Amino acid sequence: HRVRIDRSWTVSMGKRTTLEDNVWLKVEDDDARIVIGEFVFLGRGCEIDSTLSVTIGNKTQIAPNVFITDHNHNINRHQLIVDQGCRAKAVEIHDDVWIGAHAVILAGVKIHQGAVIAAGAVVNRNVPAYEVWGGVPARKISVRPDSVREKERNNVDD
């Protein structure tokens, strides 16, 4: 079981958090933070890359090979990209969120309580509570049903 945590003193995890093989918590600065709540699951090959702040709420499930970052490179065309540095904006993933395999969560995004992110989605804006988003770039697909009966009435697939 191999997990990599850079600057471990900047990372906090709640009880019963599970990290599968090849998870990388990559904190790039002593002032940056990764905060992971209780009963969180991070699937094999996930990477969280922080220069500022990434927060994950309680009972959130993150499938394999998800990439979460709180920063992006500056891209002025009159200067080499490598010389421009990055701009950062905190990422917040609230409680009871499910993020499907191979999704990408970009800087500044807030994913609100109970939201679902489809596999392979690229999320570049905020996701309201209990909505299901997918695609590139991600957009609203549906809303989580209140009950099995509502799901059947609306013919909503899993």
TAWO-V778472 format. One record per residue. RES is the residue in one letter. PHI is phi in whole degrees, 0 to 359 (999 if undefined). PSI is psi in degrees with one decimal (999 if undefined). D_LAST is the distance of its C-alpha to the last C-alpha in Angstrom with 1 decimal. Layout:
res:RES phi:PHI psi:PSI d_last:D_LAST
res:RES phi:PHI psi:PSI d_last:D_LAST
//
This chain:
res:H phi:999 psi:114.1 d_last:31.3
res:R phi:239 psi:120.6 d_last:32.1
res:V phi:231 psi:137.9 d_last:31.1
res:R phi:248 psi:127.2 d_last:33.2
res:I phi:232 psi:110.0 d_last:34.0
res:D phi:275 psi:138.8 d_last:36.6
res:R phi:52 psi:59.4 d_last:38.7
res:S phi:304 psi:-25.6 d_last:37.2
res:W phi:290 psi:-9.8 d_last:39.2
res:T phi:258 psi:2.8 d_last:37.1
res:V phi:247 psi:134.5 d_last:33.8
res:S phi:231 psi:143.7 d_last:32.7
res:M phi:226 psi:138.0 d_last:29.9
res:G phi:283 psi:173.4 d_last:29.1
res:K phi:296 psi:150.9 d_last:29.1
res:R phi:60 psi:28.4 d_last:26.7
res:T phi:278 psi:137.5 d_last:25.3
res:T phi:245 psi:128.2 d_last:24.3
res:L phi:242 psi:116.6 d_last:25.2
res:E phi:282 psi:178.0 d_last:24.6
res:D phi:305 psi:147.3 d_last:27.1
res:N phi:62 psi:25.2 d_last:28.3
res:V phi:283 psi:137.8 d_last:27.0
res:W phi:234 psi:115.6 d_last:29.5
res:L phi:260 psi:100.8 d_last:30.3
res:K phi:255 psi:100.3 d_last:32.8
res:V phi:258 psi:121.0 d_last:35.0
res:E phi:263 psi:-2.4 d_last:37.6
res:D phi:209 psi:146.4 d_last:40.0
res:D phi:297 psi:-22.0 d_last:41.5
res:D phi:270 psi:-9.0 d_last:40.5
res:A phi:280 psi:160.7 d_last:36.8
res:R phi:219 psi:146.8 d_last:34.2
res:I phi:235 psi:121.7 d_last:30.9
res:V phi:239 psi:120.6 d_last:29.8
res:I phi:241 psi:128.8 d_last:26.8
res:G phi:286 psi:-164.0 d_last:25.9
res:E phi:272 psi:148.3 d_last:25.5
res:F phi:58 psi:37.3 d_last:22.8
res:V phi:267 psi:145.2 d_last:21.4
res:F phi:241 psi:127.2 d_last:20.1
res:L phi:242 psi:114.9 d_last:21.1
res:G phi:287 psi:166.7 d_last:20.1
res:R phi:311 psi:132.6 d_last:22.7
res:G phi:80 psi:8.2 d_last:24.4
res:C phi:290 psi:146.5 d_last:23.4
res:E phi:229 psi:129.4 d_last:26.3
res:I phi:244 psi:120.6 d_last:27.1
res:D phi:242 psi:112.4 d_last:30.2
res:S phi:234 psi:130.8 d_last:32.2
res:T phi:247 psi:-7.7 d_last:35.5
res:L phi:227 psi:-76.2 d_last:35.0
res:S phi:197 psi:129.3 d_last:32.1
res:V phi:233 psi:125.0 d_last:28.5
res:T phi:238 psi:132.0 d_last:27.1
res:I phi:237 psi:125.3 d_last:23.8
res:G phi:284 psi:177.9 d_last:23.1
res:N phi:292 psi:148.9 d_last:22.4
res:K phi:54 psi:36.0 d_last:19.4
res:T phi:265 psi:140.2 d_last:17.8
res:Q phi:245 psi:124.1 d_last:16.0
res:I phi:237 psi:115.2 d_last:17.0
res:A phi:287 psi:172.4 d_last:16.0
res:P phi:302 psi:147.9 d_last:18.8
res:N phi:62 psi:31.2 d_last:21.1
res:V phi:276 psi:141.4 d_last:20.3
res:F phi:242 psi:126.0 d_last:23.4
res:I phi:235 psi:127.4 d_last:24.4
res:T phi:222 psi:146.2 d_last:27.8
res:D phi:255 psi:14.2 d_last:29.9
res:H phi:212 psi:163.8 d_last:32.5
res:N phi:214 psi:152.4 d_last:33.2
res:H phi:285 psi:143.4 d_last:36.5
res:N phi:286 psi:148.8 d_last:38.9
res:I phi:225 psi:36.6 d_last:39.7
res:N phi:302 psi:131.8 d_last:43.0
res:R phi:284 psi:-11.3 d_last:44.5
res:H phi:266 psi:14.5 d_last:48.0
res:Q phi:209 psi:147.5 d_last:47.3
res:L phi:298 psi:136.9 d_last:45.7
res:I phi:303 psi:-42.6 d_last:42.1
res:V phi:299 psi:-24.2 d_last:43.0
res:D phi:268 psi:-2.8 d_last:45.7
res:Q phi:265 psi:-14.1 d_last:43.7
res:G phi:75 psi:-167.2 d_last:41.7
res:C phi:232 psi:162.7 d_last:38.4
res:R phi:242 psi:141.1 d_last:37.1
res:A phi:236 psi:147.3 d_last:34.8
res:K phi:211 psi:131.9 d_last:32.6
res:A phi:303 psi:147.7 d_last:30.7
res:V phi:250 psi:133.9 d_last:26.9
res:E phi:234 psi:122.8 d_last:25.2
res:I phi:243 psi:115.5 d_last:21.8
res:H phi:279 psi:-173.8 d_last:21.5
res:D phi:294 psi:152.3 d_last:20.1
res:D phi:59 psi:39.9 d_last:16.6
res:V phi:259 psi:145.1 d_last:15.3
res:W phi:238 psi:122.8 d_last:12.8
res:I phi:245 psi:120.6 d_last:14.2
res:G phi:286 psi:164.1 d_last:12.8
res:A phi:305 psi:141.8 d_last:15.4
res:H phi:66 psi:14.6 d_last:18.4
res:A phi:287 psi:157.0 d_last:17.8
res:V phi:235 psi:128.0 d_last:21.1
res:I phi:246 psi:120.2 d_last:22.1
res:L phi:261 psi:168.8 d_last:25.5
res:A phi:307 psi:139.3 d_last:28.5
res:G phi:84 psi:-2.5 d_last:28.5
res:V phi:281 psi:139.1 d_last:24.8
res:K phi:243 psi:122.3 d_last:23.6
res:I phi:252 psi:112.4 d_last:19.9
res:H phi:279 psi:167.7 d_last:19.9
res:Q phi:311 psi:133.5 d_last:18.6
res:G phi:76 psi:4.1 d_last:14.9
res:A phi:288 psi:156.5 d_last:13.9
res:V phi:235 psi:131.8 d_last:11.3
res:I phi:247 psi:122.8 d_last:12.8
res:A phi:291 psi:155.4 d_last:11.2
res:A phi:304 psi:136.8 d_last:13.0
res:G phi:79 psi:0.5 d_last:16.4
res:A phi:291 psi:150.7 d_last:16.7
res:V phi:243 psi:109.0 d_last:20.2
res:V phi:262 psi:115.5 d_last:20.5
res:N phi:239 psi:8.7 d_last:23.9
res:R phi:210 psi:169.0 d_last:23.8
res:N phi:295 psi:144.3 d_last:22.6
res:V phi:246 psi:118.9 d_last:19.1
res:P phi:294 psi:161.9 d_last:19.2
res:A phi:303 psi:137.7 d_last:17.8
res:Y phi:65 psi:13.3 d_last:14.2
res:E phi:268 psi:153.8 d_last:13.5
res:V phi:252 psi:122.5 d_last:10.9
res:W phi:238 psi:148.3 d_last:13.3
res:G phi:200 psi:169.3 d_last:13.7
res:G phi:103 psi:179.0 d_last:16.6
res:V phi:228 psi:108.4 d_last:20.3
res:P phi:290 psi:160.0 d_last:21.4
res:A phi:294 psi:145.6 d_last:18.2
res:R phi:214 psi:166.6 d_last:17.6
res:K phi:293 psi:131.0 d_last:15.4
res:I phi:255 psi:-43.2 d_last:12.4
res:S phi:195 psi:-172.5 d_last:11.2
res:V phi:237 psi:142.0 d_last:11.6
res:R phi:298 psi:133.1 d_last:9.7
res:P phi:290 psi:154.5 d_last:10.3
res:D phi:284 psi:-25.2 d_last:13.3
res:S phi:203 psi:169.7 d_last:12.4
res:V phi:298 psi:-39.1 d_last:10.7
res:R phi:298 psi:-44.3 d_last:13.3
res:E phi:295 psi:-39.4 d_last:12.6
res:K phi:301 psi:-46.3 d_last:8.9
res:E phi:294 psi:-41.4 d_last:10.6
res:R phi:297 psi:-37.9 d_last:13.5
res:N phi:269 psi:0.5 d_last:11.9
res:N phi:54 psi:45.2 d_last:9.7
res:V phi:274 psi:128.5 d_last:6.7
res:D phi:281 psi:160.5 d_last:3.8
res:D phi:296 psi:999 d_last:0.0
//
